[in-house]
Amino acid sequence: MTSTKTRHEFLLESDLSAQLNALAQDPSTTKTDIIVQAIKVFLERGTESEFAQLTAKRFDTLARDLDGVRSDLETALHEFERVRSDVTIILESLTLFIRFSIMLNAKVPQPDADTQAIGQERFLKFADQVGRRVARLKASSRSKDETGKA
């Protein structure tokens, strides 16, 4: 059986040649075996360079991070839409309340002291009621936040 080997001649830099000579000091190893093994390893690696592999890993990490950010933004956008809807309802209610109040109080003669006192008392009750509702909403909001975090 004859082997089909092709002879190659090439030049090595002196430091690389010295390293090859040092590896070939082992009697069970030849320079040809070392070079053949090095070429096989190089060719098995394929055309993809180490830089390309590291870059691909980094891009994969960045893509996963961007997916997380996109998910967070979608959640924030959903929350923003809910808050915007709530604010729209509140503004619409306030607008209707103001219109209704203006219609009720249109062409009212100058109030006397008793009427002003009644109006002041009603306003204080209204302000107190609004304060209680705002406090209740804040407490409810805090409890939702705490259960959401737990």
N, C-alpha and C positions, 0 to 999 in steps of 0.2 A: 504494500500500500504506500503510495507516494503522497506526500503532503503538498498542497498547493499554496505555497507561501510566496509572497512577492517581496523582493528586497527593496528597501527604501533607504535613501541616504539623506540626512538632514543635519543641520548645524544647531547646537545648543549653546546658550550663553554659558559662560564659565561657571557661574554660581549654580546654575541648574545642573550642569554636567557634574559638578562636585557632589551635589545632593544625590544624583543618580548613582555615582560611584560609591557613595556611602551606603545606599540601600542595597547595592549589588555585592557588598562584602560578604553577605550570608552565602555560603556555598550552595544552598538549595535554590537560590534565586539568581536569575540572569537579568541582564539589562533589558533584553528583549521581552522577558516575561513582565517586567515592571512597566515598560512602555505600553505593551499590549493591554495590560490590565487598566492602565490609566486612560487609554483611548476608549476601551469598552465602557468604563464608568462615565467618561465624558459624553459618549454617544447615547448611553442609556438615559442620561439626564434629559435628553430631548432638546428641542430648540428653545424651550422656555428658560429664560435666565432667572437667576436668583432675585434680581431686582423686580422682574415681572411678577414672580410669585409673591414677594413681599408687598408689592403695589396692589395686587389682586386681593390679598388679605386685608389690607388697609381700606380698600374700596368697599369690601364686604362689611367691615365694621362701620364705616361711614354710612352705608346704605341702611344698616339696622338702626343706627342712631337717628337717621333722618326719618325712618318709619315711626320711631318712638316720638319724635318731635311732632310729626304730622298727626299722630293720634292725640297728643296733648293739645295741639291747636284745634283739632276737630271738637274735642271736649270743651275747650274754652269758647269756641264759636257757638256751640250749642247753648252753653250757659249764658253767653252774651245775648243770643236771640231770645232766650227766656226772660232775661232782665229787661231787654228792650220792649218785649211784649207787655210785661208788667208796668213799665213806665208809661207806655202808650195808653194803657187802660186807666192808669192813675190820672194822667193829663186829660184824657177825655172826660173822666168823672169830674175833675176839678173844673173843666170848662163848662160842663153842664150845670154844675152847682153854682158857678158864678153867674151864668146866664139866668138861671132860675132866681137867684137872689136879686139880681138887677131888675128882673120883671116884677118880683114881689114888692120891691122897694121903690119902684118908679113912681114919681109924682106923689111922694109922701110928704106931708107938711112937716115943718120944722118940729122935732119932738120936744116935748116939755121934759122937766126934770124926772118925773116918774117913768116916762117912756125910756129916757136915757138910762136910768137905773136898771130897768128890766132888760134892756138891750145889753148893758154891761154884764149883768148876771148871766144872761144866755150865752154871751161870748165866752165868759170864763168857764162855764160848763162845757161848751164846745171845745175850748182849748184843753181842758182837763181830759175830756174823752179822747181827743186826738193823742194826747200824751200817753194815756194808758194803752191805747192801741199800738202806738209806735213801740212802747216798752215791751208789749206782748210779742210783737213781730220780731224785735231784736232778740228776745229770750228764745223764741221758737227757732230763729235763725242760728243762734249759738248752739242750741241742742242738736240741730241737724248737722252742724259742722262737727260737733264732738262725736256724734254717732258715725258720721262719715269717715272720720279719722281713725276711729277705733277698729 
